Amino acid sequence: MAADSKSQVTYQRFLEFESLMKKYPSSGGQPYNAAPIGFCAFALTLFVYSMNMAGATVPVNTSPSMAMGLALFYGGLIQFLAGLFELRIGNNYHALLFCSYAGYWFGLGALYANTFSFYSLVTDVTVQYKALMLTYILFTASYFLLWDQGTTRAGGAIGIFTSVILWYIGFASLMKKGDNSYFDLPVFVLAPTDEVKPSP
């Protein structure tokens, strides 16, 4: 009897809760806008990695392992979560962009992290030999420029410039007039327009 009365009380409370939920429906609000954190995650990780490549913080020929914490967690994990949120609201382009670059940063961070010993996983010497030969054949042209400090510095400078653009895009998508800002940052659309210009 006592158990039956407790279930009746619980059921009555559930019905009261359900009627309250129907009386005050949630507004739903705006969907998540994960684009700003996705762009900023990519920008900061690229900025630190490019500063290392440009030789602005350390000599050019040092290992970029100082940026790998950012690559694994902020550029990798947070950007992947931003991609999932963008996928949730149906923005497939940003979802593809963020998840793909998150995979890139995860892979780069895993290659430089000493905890992932990829070479010890392959025990067959012939498989290692064939994989290394394929790698050497595919990247021969890039090895000519690998130790050229000018090329590395130029790549770092381009990365710094790209990260500044990404920060601007991230803040422009964050600053929406009426939402959380008094003004909109201008975004320059580079897509071609379908307008037909009249001939003179």
N, C-alpha and C positions, 0 to 999 in steps of 0.2 A: 504494500500500500504506500509506504513512504517513497519508494522509488517511482511509483506511478504519479504521485503528487508533485515530485521534483521535476519529472519530465513535462507535466502539464504547465508548471510555472515557467520552465525553460521555453516551452513552445509559445506561451503567451508573451514572454519577453521578446522572442523572435518576431512574432506578429506585430508587436508595438514598434520594434526597430524597423521592420519592413514598411510599415505605414509611414513612419517618419522619413524614411529614405524616398518614398514616393511623393511625400508632401514637399520635400525640399530637394529637388533633383540637382545634381552637380552641374555647374555651368559648362564643364568640359574644358574651358579655357583654351588657350592657344596650344598647338602642338609644340613639342620640344624643338628648339632650334639649336642643333648640335654643330652647325657649321662654324661658328666662331671658335669654339674650342678645338675643332678639328684643324682649322687653318692655323691657329696659334700653336698647336702641338707640332705641326709640321714645320712651321716657321722657326720656332725656338731650337728644335733639334737640328734643322738644317743650318741655322746660324752658328751654333756652337761647333758643329762638324766643319763648316766652311771656314770659320775663324782658325781652326786648327790647320786646315789645308792651306790657307793663305799665309800661315806663319805669323799671324797677328798675336797669338798668345804663347805659342811654343815654337821651336824650330820646325821647319817644314818636314824634315825627315823623321819626326817622331811618330809613334803609333797613335792613331786616333781613338785609343781606348778610353780617353777621358770623356768622350761624348757618348759612350755606349750605355751608360746608365739612363741617360735621356732617350737613347734610341730604343731601349727595351721597354721602358715604362711610359714615358710621356709621348714620345713619337710612335711607339708601338701600341701599348695597351690602351692608352687614353684615346688615341686616334682610331683604333679599332672599335672602341665603344661608341665614339662619335659616329662612325660609319654605320653601326647597328641602329643607333637612334635615327639617323637619316633614312635608313631602310624602313624603319617602323612608320615614318610619316609619308613614305612613298617617294622620297627624293632619291631616285636611283643613281643619278650622276654623282652626287656627293657621296653616296654610300659606296659606290665603286671606287671613287677617288680615295676616300679615307681608308677603306679596308685594304686596298692595293698598296698604298704607301705604308700602312701599318705593317703589312707583311714584309715590305722591303726593309723597314727599320728593325723588325724582329729578326730577319735573316742577317742583316749586317751586324746587329748586336750579338747574335749567337755566334757568328764567325770570330768576332774579336774576344768573346768571353772565354776564359780558360776553363770554365766549368763544363762546357760542352766540348768534349774531345771527339771531334768527328773522325779524325784519322784513326783512332783506336777501334772504331766500329767496323772498319773494313779490314779483315784479316788476310784475305786472299791477295797475294802479291801481284798476280796478273790483273786483277780487277783494279787495284791501285794504279798499276802501270798504265793500263788503258785509259783510265779516267784522267790521269795526269797528262798523258799524251794528247788527249782530246782537248783538255784545257789549254795546253801550250799551243796547239794548232789554232784554236779559235781566238786566242787573245794575243797572238804574236805581234800584231800591229800596235796594240795598246802598250805592250812592254817597251817599245822604242821610246815612248813618251813618259813612261812611268817615273823615271828618276829625274826628269827634267823639272827643275824647281820652278821655272817660269810657267810651265803648263799647269803645275799643281797650284801655284798662286793664282793663275787666271781662273781655274776651276773654283777656287775658294772665293774669289771676288764675285764671280757669277752667282755662287750660292748665297753669299751675303746679300746681293742685290735681290735675288729671288725671295729670300726670307723677309726682306723689308716689304716687298710687294704682297707677300702672303699675310703679314701682319696687318697691312692696310685693308686687305680683303676681309680678314677676320673681324677687324673692328668696324668696317663698313656694314657687315652683316649683323653685327651686334647692335650698332647704333641705328635704331629704327625710330623715326619721328612718331611721337605719340605713344610708343611702347615703353621705352626707357631712356629717351633722349629728346632734346628740344630741336634737333636738326638731323638731317640725313647726310651722311658722307657721300659724295658723288662717286658712283661706280661707272666706269667707262665700259660700255658694251662694244665688243669687237666683232660681234656677229654681223654678217652682211644683212642689209635691209632689202626688202622686196619692193621698195618704192621705185617706180619708173620715172626717171627725170625727163621732163619735156625737152624735146629737141629745139634748138634755136631757130 
